[in-house]
Amino acid sequence: QVQVVESGGGFVQPGGSLRLSCKFFGDIFAVNVMAWYRQAPGKQRELVATVSSNTGAVYAESMKDRFTISTDNGRNTVFLQMNGLKLDDTGVYYCNAEGLDTDIRRASWWGQGIQVTVAS
């Protein structure tokens, strides 16, 4: 099976920064795409950023000047550096990866979600 471990969330004041990390490990043959999503209270999940060798990094418009997605491909790890955090950034952040498992079957893996709270 595949395990997903997220870290780096927490409480931060407006204007502050956080760096989220997410590592995928286990029965993985290849990872092709990694991404971050978030879900604010009472709202649907939305894409924050995605990255792949084909597209590079792609951000939602409201994030592109403040957030940066990066990867350590050798360790199947994705990061999200968040700067200039706003109250509306509060929510549960989920990492996601798509690739092939060790049976060479297409698979998608999700983190359990990590809380980010922006408040004074």
Secondary structure, 3 states (H helix, E strand, C coil): CEEEEEECCEEECCCCCEEEEEEEEECEEEEEEEEEEEECCCCCCEEEEEEECCCEEEECCCCCCCEEEEEEHHHCEEEEEECCCCHHHCEEEEEEEEEEECCCCEEEEECCCEEEEECC
